Structure formats: structure tokens, C-alpha cells
Amino acid sequence: MPLELQQEMDGKLLAVRLTGTLQKDDYKHFLPTVERAIQKHGKLRILVEMHDFHGWALGALWEDIKFDVKHYKDIERLAMVGDKKWEQRMATFCKPFTTATIKYFPQGQSAEAKAWITAE
């Protein structure tokens, strides 16, 4: 499955692992969990780790954009871990779509990303 999701910090932190290419149907599993976490906590923190990630199919990209617009103010921090230049640029691309503090970490710095995303 291209999208794996784990909840931590009683659901306030969502750890997302992306591999392969995201499809529109992947969001059917992701969105209800996010919606419930937002209802419970208000603002969330999201840690995204990309491993051999190839991006989004067209329908999935549209789902992602709709999610970003709807939850513009619901994400407090977003940490992104990846190994490709375009993934690093994606962190910059996301900034206009959220009020979250966004930080990119190179592959191999998952522990640093986790420490940053969970820090008070």
C-alpha cells in the first residue's frame, strides 16, 4: 500500500509513510482518520516519510489539493523526510496551502524529524 498511517501522541501526531504512487482511493483510508483526529485535537502534527515515492496519480493529486484547502489551519507542524530534490521542493510548495510550520529532513534523519515534530 502506498500510504501507511500510524497515530501517536494519542492521535495528535500522524506518522505517514509514502511509497510508490498515491492513487485517489488511498485517500479513502487516510481522510477519515485525519478528520477524527482534527475533531479530537483541533490542530495536528504530521510526520511524512517518503521512501521510493513517485508522487500522485492525477485523481490523488486533486484529493490532496482539496485536503490542503479544507484543512489550511488544522495542521500545526509538518515534517517531511525524503531523499529526492523534488521532495525537498515539495516542502516549499506546500507552504501557501497551510499555516503549519514545515521542515524538510534528508533521508537518514528520521530521528531528528521525529524529535522536531514532537517537541513542545
C-alpha positions as CSV (number, residue, x, y, z in Angstrom):
1,M,0.0,0.0,0.0
2,P,1.5,3.4,-1.0
3,L,0.2,5.1,2.1
4,E,0.6,3.8,5.7
5,L,-0.7,5.8,8.6
6,Q,0.0,5.5,12.3
7,Q,-1.3,7.6,15.2
8,E,0.9,8.7,18.0
9,M,0.7,11.1,20.9
10,D,-3.0,10.0,21.5
11,G,-3.7,10.8,17.8
12,K,-2.3,14.3,17.8
13,L,0.6,13.1,15.7
14,L,0.0,11.3,12.4
15,A,3.0,9.4,11.0
16,V,2.6,8.9,7.3
17,R,4.8,6.7,5.2
18,L,4.5,7.1,1.4
19,T,5.9,4.7,-1.2
20,G,5.2,4.2,-4.9
21,T,2.4,6.4,-6.4
22,L,-0.6,7.6,-4.5
23,Q,-4.0,6.9,-6.0
24,K,-7.3,8.6,-5.3
25,D,-8.5,5.5,-3.4
26,D,-5.6,5.8,-0.9
27,Y,-7.3,9.0,0.4
28,K,-10.4,7.0,1.4
29,H,-8.3,5.3,4.2
30,F,-6.4,8.4,5.1
31,L,-9.0,11.1,5.3
32,P,-11.4,9.6,7.9
33,T,-8.5,9.1,10.3
34,V,-7.4,12.7,9.9
35,E,-10.9,14.1,10.2
36,R,-11.4,12.2,13.5
37,A,-8.0,13.4,14.9
38,I,-8.8,17.0,14.0
39,Q,-12.2,16.8,15.7
40,K,-10.5,15.4,18.8
41,H,-7.4,17.6,19.0
42,G,-8.0,20.7,16.8
43,K,-4.6,21.1,15.4
44,L,-2.4,18.1,14.3
45,R,1.2,17.4,13.7
46,I,2.1,15.3,10.7
47,L,5.3,13.4,10.0
48,V,5.6,12.3,6.4
49,E,8.4,9.8,5.4
50,M,8.8,9.2,1.7
51,H,10.6,6.0,0.6
52,D,10.8,5.3,-3.1
53,F,7.9,7.7,-3.5
54,H,6.9,8.6,-7.1
55,G,4.2,11.2,-6.4
56,W,0.5,11.3,-7.1
57,A,-1.8,10.0,-9.9
58,L,-4.0,12.8,-11.2
59,G,-7.1,11.9,-9.1
60,A,-4.9,11.6,-6.0
61,L,-3.3,15.0,-6.6
62,W,-6.8,16.5,-6.7
63,E,-7.7,14.8,-3.4
64,D,-4.6,16.2,-1.9
65,I,-5.3,19.7,-3.0
66,K,-8.8,19.5,-1.7
67,F,-7.5,18.3,1.7
68,D,-4.9,21.1,1.9
69,V,-7.6,23.8,1.2
70,K,-10.1,22.3,3.7
71,H,-7.5,21.9,6.5
72,Y,-5.5,25.0,5.8
73,K,-5.4,25.9,9.6
74,D,-5.7,22.4,11.1
75,I,-2.0,21.3,10.8
76,E,0.3,22.8,13.4
77,R,3.6,21.2,12.2
78,L,4.6,19.2,9.2
79,A,7.9,17.3,9.0
80,M,8.9,15.8,5.7
81,V,11.6,13.2,5.3
82,G,12.8,12.3,1.8
83,D,15.7,11.6,-0.5
84,K,15.0,13.4,-3.7
85,K,15.3,17.1,-4.7
86,W,11.7,17.3,-5.8
87,E,10.6,16.0,-2.4
88,Q,12.5,18.8,-0.8
89,R,10.9,21.3,-3.2
90,M,7.5,19.9,-2.3
91,A,8.0,21.1,1.3
92,T,8.4,24.7,-0.1
93,F,5.4,24.2,-2.5
94,C,3.2,23.2,0.5
95,K,3.7,26.5,2.4
96,P,1.0,28.5,0.7
97,F,-1.6,25.8,1.4
98,T,-1.2,25.6,5.2
99,T,-0.4,27.7,8.2
100,A,1.7,24.8,9.6
101,T,5.4,25.2,10.3
102,I,7.1,23.0,7.7
103,K,10.5,21.5,7.9
104,Y,12.3,19.1,5.4
105,F,14.8,16.5,6.6
106,P,17.0,14.4,4.3
107,Q,16.7,10.6,4.3
108,G,18.6,9.2,7.3
109,Q,17.3,12.0,9.6
110,S,14.1,10.4,10.7
111,A,15.1,10.6,14.4
112,E,15.7,14.3,14.0
113,A,12.4,14.8,12.3
114,K,10.6,12.9,15.0
115,A,12.3,14.9,17.7
116,W,11.3,18.2,16.0
117,I,7.7,17.2,15.3
118,T,7.1,16.1,18.9
119,A,8.9,18.9,20.7
120,E,6.8,21.4,22.7
